[in-house]
Amino acid sequence: MSLAGRELILGVTGSIAAYKAAYLLRELTGLGAAVTVCLSEHAREFVGPLTFRTLSGRPVLTNLFDPQSAEAVEHVALAERCHAVLVAPATANVLAKAAHGIADDPLTTLLLAARGAVLMAPAMDGGMWAHPAVQANVATLRARGVTVLEPEEGALASGLAGKGRLPEVERIVEALYRALSPARDLAGDRVLVTAGPTREPIDPVRYISNRSSGKMGYGLATAALRRGAQVTLISGPTALTPPPGCVFVPVQTAEEMREAVLQHLPSATLVVKAAAVADYRAKHPAGTKLKGKREVTLELVPNPDILAEVAARRTGAFIVGFAAETHDVAAHARAKLESKGIDLLVANDVSRQGIGFDAEDNEVLLLDRWGGTRALPRMPKAAVADAILSHVLALRAGAAARKAHT
Ligand code: PMT
């Protein structure tokens, strides 16, 4: 995803975490955003404007300007037209001022002028964060539509441990994407996504698995979260970090995945099964490590077909399966759609380089149970995920309209 074309204001206030704002700024500009930094007087005690000017390529706003000057008027205009104001780190002081509409320096003035999204990433001592006054200010801001992230737990500058650390850069950027996301069209939906491979043990150190990286499934979970859904992500082992805000259920084997899926199925309104479930497992995994230099015969038994079982339960959820094919993709996918009894099948040709397993991109064919077929061009998996979700919404609306006419 990109932030190209996005005009942002990054407010930095006086916390020891102010240096982390430089990393955040580098990430934002790397994603294509145009960022104007506004430093509070106390932030400048921790990090100088030169760092931010160099990283943003723009002059830095400090609290030295005269609120009546032409420069001040220009910056208020910038706040009015920017897509988002992001305050990171946000101290208890700036949260209090913003909650009460106090505008006694450039940053709090810009916060009042902002018309786009406002996000605050707090950083303070754990005791301060828990203080009823701070919590009341946070509640006020949230009720007004401001995104106030939860700080993270860990070691604090005071030498104590607790909840008060500035959220990681990835979490802040993800929150920004969600705040800027134009569509909240999955609000109210509960989406169950499976991702990654399963691992079927042969002995305590060896397993049967496949090349699934989890990128397609994690992309779907991320896209659904950005569009307002509650998301449960059931994932086999991958190297990926689950998107913030999802309920994450890690599993190893197909049987564990089946159990987790069936447990979460009753509340799901949409199920998307992007996981590459191993079709077979060893019938009798060895209890101790198999010794080398001798022939071993593995007896394999089929794993349960989770997708078919989910469809057979007819819970009312919209069900999307994937198909990994290597030839005659459309014909095999249509047969799979019908045999599994699902609503939509996303087929990819996993014999092709650059798409499918462990690739950044995918190119898929969407086949639905009403006879429709749609080919999506090769795109990054994040964009494929968004296109799949949009297609689901269109199909669901079509099905509801047909039902209303019968
Ligand atoms: O993870 P990535 O590296 O990003 O790669 C993405 C992907 C190639 C894994 C993904 O796009 C994909 O195709 N996922 C499905 C892979 C697969 O197992 O396909 P299949 O044709 O074998 O299975 C069909 C469907 O049945 C799938 O939805 C699968 O989750 C499901 N299934 C399969 C076997 C089984 N025992 N239980 C199941 O539920």
Residues whose N, C-alpha, C, O or C-beta is under 5 A from the ligand:
A	BS01	PMT	G196 R211 S212 S213 G214 K215 M216 G217 K273 A274 A275 A276 V277 A278 D279 N303 P304 D305 I306 L307 G321 F322 A323 A324 N348 G356 F357 D358 A359
